[in-house]
Amino acid sequence: MKFGVVVFPGSNCDADCFWAVKDIIGEKAEFVWHESKDIMKYDAIIIPGGFSYGDYLRAGAIARFSKVMENINKFAENKNKIVIGICNGFQILLEAGLLPGAMLMNKNLKFICRYVNIAADNVKTPFTNRLIKGQVLRIPIAHNEGNYFCDDKTLNSLVKNDRIVFRYCDEKGNINENANPNGAVYNIAGIINSKGNVLGMMPHPERAMIDELGSKDGRLIFESIVDFIRKTGNRGKRSEIRNTKRKMKKKTKRKSVKKIKKTAKKPKKKSKRRKK
């Protein structure tokens, strides 16, 4: 199993994500430069937080045109491949069209950096299979444009199809306006695509991996990803083995048929005698 951590000019959470995967979760991880093409070798791609390309124009607007994002679009077509965009990574996924909606300035028009609570709204995803419905996670945010917005039609679709994964809440799991730090519509903190293999979230799970950082709730998200990859990976291997066996059987049958044809005695032709 191998994770790829994308590095854009201006990324500042790439090292945190690398540390979270390699040192805390114990899985292989590599940095992926923003001009990279070879990403299909990875099982999961992390688009980290930061200020990609300085966030010029608007957050994620330039990063969406990078070579690596072209390949991430293709990567995400495989439902067994995982993409998680965190903070600026979420903004990039929105700009790239991999997720619906847009990010606005925080409602107080200020940069917010503090711990918040989020409730697991959908636990049947590759990112939340270790959680229970309504479970509260304590994870920090650090953003200026985290006010998620979409029109009513899109919101209704997200709700109807269980594509809202995390919502801002209080310590007890109550979802209300007071628990919403940035003004996001419907208290949305994270959503997935229609296939369920691409997640965008504003809170930083990689900054909540050990008690010394104030929380280790972020581990549950990375561990859920690992569980999903192991499960689908084993399933893929089994189907590969079955396909190989079928091919071997077909080859064996063909060989045996050819052998029978070669060894089979041809019937002798009856000689025609002339009548005297």
N, C-alpha and C positions, 0 to 999 in steps of 0.2 A: 504494500500500500504506500502511495506516495502523494504528498500534497505539494502544490505549486503556489508560491506566494508572489503575486505580481508586484513589481517595483516600477512606479512612475517617477519622473522627476517631480519632487515635491511630496512624495509619500513619506509619512513619518511613523506609521504603525506597522510597517512590514516586518521589522525586527521583532516586535512584540508578538505578531502572529506566528513567526518562525519559531520563537521561543516556546510559545504555547503548545504548538504541535510537536516539536522535536523533544523538548526537555520535560514538559509536563505530561502530555498525552503519550509520548514515547513512539511516535511514528516518524517516518522519513519525510523530510521537507527540503525543498530547494527554492531559491529565489528565481523568479522569472522576469527578465528584463522586458520593458514595455514594447520592444521591437521584436520579441521572440515569435517564432512561428510554430516551433515544435512543442506543443502542449498536450497532445493526445496521450502521451505516456503517463500523465498524471490521472489519479482517481478523483481528486478534488482540487479546485482552484479557489484561492482566497484573494479577493480584491480588497486590500486593506484601506484604512483611513488615512487621512492626511490632507494635502492640498495639491492634488495632481495638476501639474503644469501651472502651479500658482493659483488655481481656481479662477483664472482670467475668463472673462465673459460671464461665466457662472460656474458653480461647482459641477465638475464632471463633463462640461460641454466640450472641452478639447480632448480629454482622455478617450472619449467615445470613438474618436477617429483613429486611435492608435492601432498598430498592426496586431498587437496581442488581443485587442477587443474584437477584431474581425474573426480571429481564431476561436475566441471564447464563445462567440455566437454559434459557430459550428460545433464546438465542444458541448454546448448545452443542448444540442439536438438529441444527444444520447441521454436517455432518461436515467441511466445508471451512473452518469458523470455528475459530480456535484459542483455547484458554484455558490459561494457565499460572499456577498458584498457588505462590508461593514463601514458604516458612516459614509465617508467619501466614496467608498465602494458601492454603497446603496445608491448614492447620487449618480454614479457612473452608469449603473445598471438601468436607471430610469432614463437617462439621456440616450443610452444605446437602444432603448426600446425592448429590453429583455424583461422589464417589469413596467406596469402601467402607472401613470401618475406623474407628479412633479414635486420638487422641494421648494418651499418658500422660506423667507427669513423667519426666524423664531418670532413668536408673537410679541415678545418684549424688545425685539430688535437688538438683542445683545447675545454675545457668545456665552453658552452655558456649559459648565464643566463640573459635574457632580454625579453622585450616585442616584439612581432612580429605581423604581420597582416596575417590573413588567410581568404581565400574566400570560401564561401559555394558553392561547385560544384554540390552536389546532395541534394535537399531539400525534397525529398520524402522518408525520413528515419525516424525511431523512435527518432533519435537524432537531427534532423534538421527541423522538421515540423513547427517550429515557425519562420523559416528563409525564405528569398526569394533568388532565384538563384543569385549568384554573391555577396551577402551581405558580407561585410568585418567585421570581428571580430578582436578585439585587445586583444590578450591573450599571457601570457608569456611562454617562454620555459626555461628549465633548464636541459641540458643533454650533455653527452660526446659522446654517440653513438646514434645519431638521424638521420643519413644519410641513409634514406630508399632506399633499392635496390631490384630490381627484374629483371628477364630476359625479353627480348622483348615480348615473348609469353605471359607471365603473365601480363605485362603492357598492352598489347593490349586487353587482356581479361578484365582487370579492367576497362579500358576506355569504351569498348564496352558494358559492363553490368552495367555501372553507379555505380561502386563500389568505386570510389574515392570520398570521402565526403568533404575533405578540402585540399586546396592547398595554399602554401605560396605566398603572394602577397604584393604589396606596399599599401600605405594608400588609393589610388584611385581604388584598385582592379586589377591593372595591374600585370600579372603573368610573371615574368622574372627572369633572373639569379641573378640580384642584390638584389631581394627580397627573395632569397633562402638562409637561414642562415646556413644550414648544408650540402648542396650539394645533397639533396634528389632527386632521379630521378623524373622527371616530376613535380618538386616542391611539391611532395606529403607530406601532413601533417597528413592525416587521411584516413583510408579505412575501408570498412565493408566486412563481409563475404557474401556468396552467398544468404543466407536466409535474410540478412539485419538486423539481431538482435545482431550482435557482431561488435563493433566499436573499433578500435585502433587508438589513436592519440597521437602525441608527445607534443603539447601544453597543458598547465594545466588550464582547465576551472574553477577548484575549487579555483584557485588563482586570478580569475577575477570575483568576485561575488558582490563586492560593490565598489562605487566610490573611497572610501578611499584607495583602493588597486591599483588604477590607471585605472580600467575598471570594468564594470559589465556585459560584453558581455558573459561571461561564463554561466551566469544564463539561457540564451536562450537554451543552450544544455540540462541542467538539467530539465528545464521546458518543453522542447519538450519530454523528456523521460516520465515525469509525465503525460503529455497529452496522449501519446500513451498508457501507462498502463491503464489509466482511460477508454479510449475508448475500448481497447481490453478486459479489465476486465468486463465492462458492457455488452459487446457483449457475453462474456463467461457466464455471469450470466443469460442472456436472453435465451441462448441455453440450459443452465442447467435447467431453469424453464420449457422450452418447453419439454425437455426430461422427466422431472418429471411428467408433465401433461399427456404425452403419456403413461407412465408407469401406472399412476393412472387409465386412461381410460381402458387400457388393463386388469388391475386387476378387475375393475368394471364389465367389460364385462364377464370375466371368472366367477365372483361370480354370476352374473345374470343368466348365462347359467346353472350353477350348480343348482341354485334355481329353475329354470324352470323344469329341469330334475327331481328334487325331488318332486315338487308339481304336475307334470303332472300325470294324472290318467292313469294307465295301462289298456288297453282294456280287457274286460272280455272274457275269453275263452268260446267258445260255447261248451256246453256239448253234447256229442254224445249220442243219444238215440238208444238203440238197437231195431231193428225191430222185432216185434213178428211174 
